Amino acid sequence: MSTSLKSQNEKGFTSFLNFIERVGNRLPHPFMLFVYLAAFMLCISWFVSLFEVSVIHPGSGEELKIKSLISGEGLQFMLTSMLENFTGFKPLGLVLTMMFGIGMAQRVGLFESVIKKTIIKAHKSIITYTVFFIGIMGNIASDAAFVIIPPLAALIFYSLGRHPIAGLAAGFASSGIGFTANILIAGTDALLSGISTEIAQTINPDVVVTPVDNWYFMSVSTFVLTIAGGLLTEKFIEPRLGSYTGNVEKEELDFKSTPREDKAIRNALIGALIYIALVCLVLFIPNSPLRNEDGGLIPSPFLDGIIPIIFLFFVTVGTTFGVTIKKINKVSDVPELMTDSIRDMSGYIVLVFAIAQFIAYFNWSNLATWIAVNSANLLSSMNLTGMTVIIAFVLLTAILSLFIISGSALWALEAPIFLPMLMILNYHPAFIQVAYRIGESSTNMVTPLNPYFAILLAFMNEYDKKAGIGTLMSLMIPYTIVFLIIWIILLVVFGLLGIPVGPGVEMYLNK
């Protein structure tokens, strides 16, 4: 069959994939990884403290000695701070609050209905671009986009006489490789900004990274990647696949919505518009309590309170949709739906406990500051500054993402080292966070360690029984390379031209 892109003929590529799989499979569970790292931190802090090493804090000018966690003082810190490390970890409250609203809207079927109606109603000439736009935007529903959008896109392509695996590829690439982009503030923004703030304040206590600090860059990325992904699919991926000669039995494509579902979507849209209008009314009235003392928005209580505002938005549209479609029949259904959405976050909550301890130990020992200052001095002495060091960081992240699949776990691992180091070189932590996000997202779908890999292969096997890991990889690598190059160029343009990546956030902290 022409769709079978024989992986056995790609010996070098297959060997590389096998290497990634072997190394990745030997990595422990992310929770245990941070437990081991915390234990390693105990040992290394004790060893370095023997040499009475110290460092000058770049912000306060205070001399900080490396403190041993294997000491009376260290034991006291670990025992007395364990609960505070966990409950005071900023990303925890941000992410769980977001998931109350987003999870409820997902449980009542709002996202799935909107995605279906948007794709199926698109004109044939723009169907590929619609798939990409909806796929990228789908991260608002978190990982649910992986299991909704690709098979939907394949069915639509198939019904139009196009290659279904090209539809799958577009769905995989948009929802996976384009995962970090969006024109809406999503859970990813809340999660990463919380970790960034936690780390950045070890260098400068006044620095706060908010969930909207990458908004401009990610909004532009959404449209740029939609165009690039659509063109790549139509000009390269689909022609390479050739004509589809399979004769699979698929159910008829029937996305005709019921009158009740149409009404529910309409009411949810009305609810969204009313909510946005009320927020704008409060925001733009004279002496608005949501603006700062000078009447501006950067910084302001509005940006500081963006998570509760977004939470209430999703509660509004989710409740409106759910009540109309009869998924919410009584008031108690709302907290029950929120409870269901938090159950899916139990693994994240457990992981955060280990991450929070590791970061707290790293900071308390002063090893984080010592590594950051000395690394920054080394880079300066080598003249590795400007965009060169940022691009190197993007590429390093892209490589590490092949082995550590969890975006939050990888950022929790990288941030304590690279955020302080690059902040000392005057980079804004939110700009560094953008660099991390594009590197991590680019290689999402080119590693067999992705937990959704088996599901994606199952989707492909419905259309091509011979499709395997090599088939999926050969489809995803072009998207990875193109998206990574485009994202790096976009980051360079934003950085060198001084374009804000978010409200009041440019490449450097101090201009």
C-alpha positions in Angstrom: 0.0 0.0 0.0 1.3 3.5 -0.9 0.7 4.7 2.7 3.2 2.3 4.2 6.4 4.4 4.8 8.6 1.4 5.5 10.5 2.1 8.7 12.7 -1.0 8.1 14.3 0.7 5.2 15.4 3.6 7.4 18.1 1.8 9.4 19.8 4.9 10.8 16.5 6.5 11.8 15.3 3.3 13.4 18.5 3.0 15.4 18.1 6.5 16.6 14.5 5.8 17.7 15.6 2.6 19.5 18.3 4.6 21.3 15.7 7.2 22.5 13.4 4.4 23.6 16.1 2.5 25.5 17.3 5.6 27.3 13.9 7.0 28.0 12.6 3.6 29.4 15.4 3.6 31.9 14.4 6.9 33.4 12.4 6.6 36.6 8.8 7.8 37.0 8.9 11.7 37.3 7.9 11.5 41.0 10.8 9.2 41.8 13.2 11.2 39.6 12.7 14.2 41.8 12.9 12.1 45.0 16.3 10.9 43.7 17.3 14.4 42.8 16.4 15.6 46.3 18.5 12.8 47.8 21.4 13.8 45.5 20.9 17.4 46.7 21.5 16.3 50.2 24.8 14.7 49.3 26.1 17.4 47.0 25.2 20.2 49.5 27.2 18.4 52.2 30.2 17.8 49.9 30.4 21.4 48.6 29.9 22.9 52.1 33.1 21.1 53.2 35.1 23.5 51.1 33.3 26.6 52.7 32.2 27.8 49.3 30.3 31.1 49.1 28.7 33.4 46.5 27.6 37.0 46.3 23.9 37.3 45.7 23.5 39.4 42.5 20.5 41.2 43.9 21.2 41.9 47.6 25.0 41.8 47.5 24.9 39.5 50.5 27.5 36.7 50.8 25.8 33.3 50.8 27.6 30.2 52.0 26.7 26.8 50.7 24.7 25.1 53.5 24.6 21.4 54.0 21.2 19.6 54.2 23.0 16.8 56.1 23.3 18.8 59.3 21.2 19.8 62.3 20.1 23.0 60.6 19.3 21.1 57.3 17.3 18.4 59.1 15.2 21.1 60.9 14.6 22.9 57.6 13.5 19.7 55.8 11.1 18.6 58.5 9.6 22.0 59.4 9.2 23.2 55.8 7.9 20.1 54.1 4.2 21.0 54.3 4.8 24.7 53.4 7.0 23.7 50.5 4.0 21.7 49.1 1.0 23.9 50.0 2.9 27.1 49.2 4.1 25.9 45.8 2.6 28.6 43.6 1.8 26.5 40.5 -0.4 24.1 42.6 -3.2 26.6 43.4 -3.0 28.2 39.9 -3.4 24.9 38.0 -6.1 23.4 40.3 -8.1 26.6 40.1 -7.9 26.7 36.3 -8.9 23.0 36.2 -12.0 23.6 38.2 -13.4 25.8 35.4 -11.8 24.2 32.3 -12.4 20.7 33.6 -16.1 21.4 34.3 -16.6 22.9 30.8 -14.9 19.8 29.3 -17.1 17.4 31.4 -20.3 18.8 30.0 -19.0 18.4 26.4 -18.6 22.0 25.5 -15.1 21.7 23.9 -15.9 18.5 22.0 -19.1 20.1 20.5 -17.3 23.3 19.5 -14.4 21.4 18.0 -16.7 19.2 15.9 -18.9 22.0 14.7 -15.9 24.2 13.8 -14.1 21.6 11.8 -17.1 20.1 10.0 -18.5 23.4 8.9 -15.2 24.6 7.4 -15.0 25.1 3.7 -13.1 22.3 1.9 -10.4 24.7 0.7 -9.5 25.7 4.3 -10.2 22.4 6.1 -6.5 21.7 6.7 -5.9 25.1 8.2 -9.1 24.7 10.3 -7.8 21.4 11.7 -4.5 23.1 12.6 -6.1 26.1 14.2 -8.5 24.0 16.2 -5.8 21.5 17.1 -3.5 24.2 18.4 -6.4 25.8 20.3 -7.3 22.4 21.6 -4.8 22.5 24.4 -7.4 24.5 26.4 -8.9 21.1 26.9 -5.5 19.8 27.9 -4.6 16.2 26.7 -8.2 15.6 25.6 -7.2 17.2 22.3 -5.0 14.2 21.5 -7.9 11.8 21.5 -10.5 14.1 19.9 -8.9 16.0 17.1 -6.7 13.5 15.2 -9.4 10.9 14.5 -11.9 13.6 13.7 -9.5 15.1 11.2 -8.9 11.7 9.6 -12.6 11.0 9.2 -13.1 14.4 7.6 -10.2 13.9 5.2 -11.5 10.4 4.4 -15.0 11.7 3.7 -13.6 14.3 1.3 -11.7 11.8 -0.7 -8.4 12.9 0.8 -5.8 10.7 2.5 -7.0 10.0 6.1 -3.5 9.6 7.4 -2.7 13.1 6.2 -5.6 14.2 8.4 -4.3 12.2 11.3 -0.8 13.8 10.8 -2.4 17.3 10.8 -4.3 16.4 14.0 -1.2 14.9 15.7 1.1 17.8 14.8 -1.3 20.6 15.7 -2.5 19.2 19.1 0.9 17.8 20.0 3.8 19.8 18.5 1.7 23.1 18.6 0.5 22.3 22.2 2.0 25.3 23.9 0.5 27.9 21.6 -2.9 29.4 22.0 -4.8 32.7 21.8 -6.5 31.9 25.1 -4.8 31.7 28.5 -4.6 27.9 29.2 -3.5 25.7 32.1 0.0 25.5 30.7 0.4 29.3 31.2 -0.7 29.0 34.8 1.5 26.0 35.5 4.7 27.3 34.0 4.4 30.8 35.3 4.0 29.6 38.8 7.2 27.6 38.7 9.0 30.5 37.0 7.9 33.0 39.7 9.0 30.5 42.4 12.5 30.3 41.0 12.9 33.9 39.7 12.2 35.3 43.2 15.3 33.6 44.5 17.2 36.2 42.5 14.8 39.1 42.6 11.9 39.0 45.1 10.1 41.6 43.2 9.8 39.7 39.9 6.5 37.9 39.2 5.8 35.9 36.0 2.0 36.0 35.4 0.0 33.6 33.2 -0.4 36.3 30.6 3.3 37.1 30.2 3.7 34.9 27.1 0.3 35.8 25.6 1.4 38.0 22.7 4.0 35.5 21.5 1.7 32.5 21.8 -1.1 34.3 20.1 1.1 35.2 17.1 2.5 31.6 17.1 -1.1 30.2 16.8 -1.7 31.9 13.5 1.9 31.5 12.1 1.9 27.7 12.9 -1.6 27.3 11.5 -0.4 28.6 8.1 2.9 26.8 8.2 1.3 23.5 9.3 -1.4 23.8 6.6 1.1 24.4 3.9 3.4 21.6 5.0 0.5 19.2 5.1 -0.9 20.1 1.7 2.5 20.6 -0.1 4.6 17.9 1.4 3.0 15.4 3.7 -0.1 14.6 1.6 1.7 14.4 -1.7 4.3 12.1 -0.1 1.6 9.7 1.0 0.1 9.5 -2.4 -3.4 8.3 -3.2 -5.1 6.4 -0.5 -6.0 2.9 -1.8 -7.2 1.4 1.4 -10.7 -0.1 1.7 -11.5 0.3 5.4 -15.0 0.2 6.7 -15.6 3.3 8.6 -18.8 4.6 10.2 -20.5 7.3 8.2 -19.3 10.7 9.3 -22.3 12.1 11.2 -21.7 15.2 13.1 -25.2 16.6 12.7 -25.9 18.3 16.0 -29.2 18.1 17.7 -31.3 21.3 18.2 -30.5 21.1 21.9 -26.8 21.0 21.2 -27.0 24.0 18.8 -29.0 25.9 21.5 -26.4 25.0 24.2 -23.5 26.3 22.1 -25.5 29.5 21.3 -26.3 30.1 24.9 -22.7 29.4 25.9 -21.6 32.0 23.4 -24.1 34.5 24.7 -23.0 33.8 28.3 -19.3 34.3 27.2 -20.1 37.7 25.5 -22.1 38.9 28.6 -19.3 37.9 30.9 -16.6 39.6 28.8 -18.8 42.7 28.5 -19.1 42.9 32.3 -15.4 42.5 32.8 -14.7 45.2 30.3 -17.3 47.4 31.9 -15.5 47.1 35.3 -12.1 47.4 33.7 -12.8 50.7 31.8 -15.0 52.6 34.3 -13.3 55.6 35.8 -11.1 54.7 38.8 -11.6 51.1 38.1 -10.4 48.8 40.9 -8.9 46.5 38.3 -6.4 49.2 37.2 -3.2 50.4 38.9 -2.9 53.7 40.7 -1.9 55.4 37.5 -4.9 54.0 35.6 -2.7 51.5 33.7 -2.9 47.7 33.2 0.8 46.8 33.5 1.0 45.9 36.3 -2.5 45.9 37.7 -5.0 44.0 39.9 -6.5 42.8 36.6 -3.4 40.9 35.6 -2.7 39.7 39.1 -6.3 38.3 39.2 -6.3 36.9 35.7 -6.6 33.3 37.0 -9.9 33.9 39.0 -11.2 35.9 36.0 -10.5 33.0 33.6 -11.9 30.5 36.1 -15.2 32.4 36.4 -15.3 32.6 32.5 -15.2 28.9 32.1 -17.6 28.3 35.0 -20.0 30.7 33.2 -19.8 29.1 29.7 -19.6 25.6 31.1 -22.6 26.0 33.3 -24.6 27.7 30.6 -23.8 24.9 28.1 -24.4 22.2 30.7 -27.8 23.5 31.9 -29.0 23.9 28.3 -27.9 20.4 27.2 -29.2 18.9 30.5 -25.8 17.8 31.8 -26.4 20.0 34.7 -29.8 19.5 36.3 -29.2 20.7 39.8 -26.8 23.0 41.6 -24.9 20.1 43.2 -24.0 18.9 39.7 -21.5 21.8 39.4 -19.2 20.8 42.3 -19.5 17.1 41.2 -18.2 17.9 37.7 -15.4 20.0 39.2 -14.5 17.1 41.5 -14.4 14.7 38.5 -12.0 17.1 36.7 -9.7 17.3 39.7 -9.5 13.5 39.9 -7.6 13.6 36.6 -5.1 15.9 38.3 -4.2 13.5 41.2 -1.0 12.4 39.4 0.0 16.0 39.0 -0.6 16.8 42.7 1.5 13.8 43.8 4.3 14.9 41.4 4.2 18.5 42.7 4.9 17.2 46.2 8.3 15.8 45.1 9.1 18.8 42.8 8.4 21.3 45.6 10.8 19.6 48.0 13.6 19.4 45.4 13.3 23.1 44.5 13.1 24.1 48.2 16.2 22.1 49.0 18.1 23.5 46.0 17.3 27.0 47.0 17.9 26.7 50.8 21.3 25.2 50.3 22.3 28.2 48.1 23.5 25.9 45.4 21.0 27.3 43.0 22.5 30.8 43.4 26.1 29.5 43.3 25.6 27.6 40.1 23.7 30.5 38.5 26.3 33.1 39.3 29.3 31.0 38.2 27.5 29.8 35.0 26.6 33.3 34.1 30.1 34.5 34.6 31.4 31.6 32.4 29.0 32.5 29.6 30.0 36.2 29.8 33.7 35.3 29.7 33.0 33.2 26.5 30.9 36.1 25.1 27.9 33.7 24.9 25.2 36.3 25.4 22.4 37.8 23.4 20.2 35.5 21.2 23.0 32.9 20.9 22.6 31.6 24.4 18.8 31.7 24.2 18.8 29.6 20.9 21.2 27.2 22.6 18.8 26.9 25.5 15.9 26.2 23.1 17.8 23.4 21.3 19.0 21.8 24.6 15.3 21.8 25.8 14.2 20.2 22.6 16.7 17.4 23.1 15.8 16.8 26.8 12.1 16.8 25.9 12.7 13.6 24.0 13.5 11.8 27.3 11.4 13.7 29.9 7.9 13.9 28.5 6.1 15.8 31.3 6.4 19.5 30.4 6.0 20.6 34.0 8.6 18.1 35.3 11.1 19.2 32.7 10.6 22.9 33.5 10.9 22.1 37.2 14.2 20.4 36.4 15.6 23.1 34.1 14.2 26.3 35.8 16.3 26.1 39.0 19.5 26.1 36.9 18.7 28.2 33.8 16.3 30.8 35.1 18.6 32.3 37.7 21.7 32.0 35.4 20.0 33.8 32.5 18.3 36.4 34.8 21.8 37.3 36.1 22.6 38.0 32.4 19.6 40.4 32.5 17.1 38.1 30.6 13.5 38.4 31.6 12.3 35.1 33.2 9.1 35.2 31.1 11.2 35.5 27.9 13.3 32.5 29.1 10.0 30.7 29.7 9.0 31.3 26.1 12.3 29.8 24.9 11.6 26.7 27.1 8.1 26.3 25.8 9.0 26.3 22.1 11.8 23.8 22.7 9.7 21.5 24.8 6.7 21.6 22.5 8.6 21.0 19.3 9.6 17.5 20.1 6.4 16.4 21.7 5.4 14.0 19.0 8.7 12.5 17.9 9.5 10.4 20.9 8.0 6.9 21.6 8.0 7.8 25.2 4.9 10.0 24.7 2.1 8.4 26.7 -0.3 8.9 23.8 2.0 7.2 21.3 0.2 3.9 21.5 -3.2 5.6 21.0 -1.9 7.5 18.0 -0.5 4.3 16.4 -3.9 2.6 17.0 -5.6 5.4 15.1 -3.1 5.0 12.2 -3.6 1.2 12.1 -7.3 1.7 11.3 -6.2 3.1 7.9 -2.9 1.2 7.4 -2.3 -2.1 9.2 1.4 -1.9 8.4 2.0 1.5 10.0 4.4 1.5 12.9 6.6 3.8 15.0 8.7 4.6 12.0 5.6 5.6 10.0 4.5 8.0 12.7 8.0 9.4 13.2 8.5 10.0 9.5 5.3 12.0 9.5 6.0 14.0 12.6 9.7 14.9 12.0 9.0 17.4 9.2 6.5 19.3 11.5 9.0 19.2 14.3 11.8 20.7 12.2 9.6 23.3 10.5 7.9 24.4 13.7 11.1 24.6 15.7 12.8 26.7 13.0 9.8 29.0 12.7 9.5 29.4 16.4 13.3 30.2 16.8 13.0 32.8 14.0 9.9 34.3 15.7 11.7 34.4 19.0 14.7 36.2 17.5 12.4 38.7 15.8 10.6 39.4 19.1 13.9 39.7 21.0 15.9 41.8 18.6 13.1 44.2 17.7 12.0 44.6 21.3 8.5 43.3 20.7 6.8 42.3 24.0 6.1 38.6 24.4 3.4 39.5 26.9 2.1 42.7 28.6 5.2 44.7 29.5 7.6 41.7 29.0 10.5 42.1 26.6 13.7 40.1 26.2 15.6 41.9 29.0 14.7 42.8 32.6 16.4 46.2 32.5 16.6 48.1 29.2 
